[in-house]
Amino acid sequence: MDTFPFDSWEEAIADGGAFFTWAGNQGMINLLTVLGVGAFLLCMAHLIRSENNNLNEAASRLGEPAGAEGGE
């Protein structure tokens, strides 16, 4: 399957570099940028929340008096 719309790379470069899928579509480039930033922010929020939970659990575990972990 040949999906390259030009006869040669020289023709593609002479056409203004429009040899990738959304080269002339600024709306799609903006959409991909917004999706990338959104995915980054979601990952950062997940990381911060999971670290907060881990640190709170460790702090409560370490704050217990000696021998209180069970059975003694």
C-alpha positions, 0 to 999 in steps of 0.5 A: 500500500503506497500512501505517499502522495508525491512522486519523490521526496524533492517534490514533497519538500518543494511543496512546503514540507507537507509530507506528513498527515496533518501538515496543512491542518492547524486545527488537528495540530492544535487538537493533538497539542491540547490532548498531549497537554491534557494527558500530561496534566492527568498523569501529573495529578495521578502521580501527586495523588498516589504519592500523597496517599503513599506518604500519608500511609507511611506517616500513619504507620511510622507514627504508631507506638512501638509494638503496636503493629499487632499481636504483642 
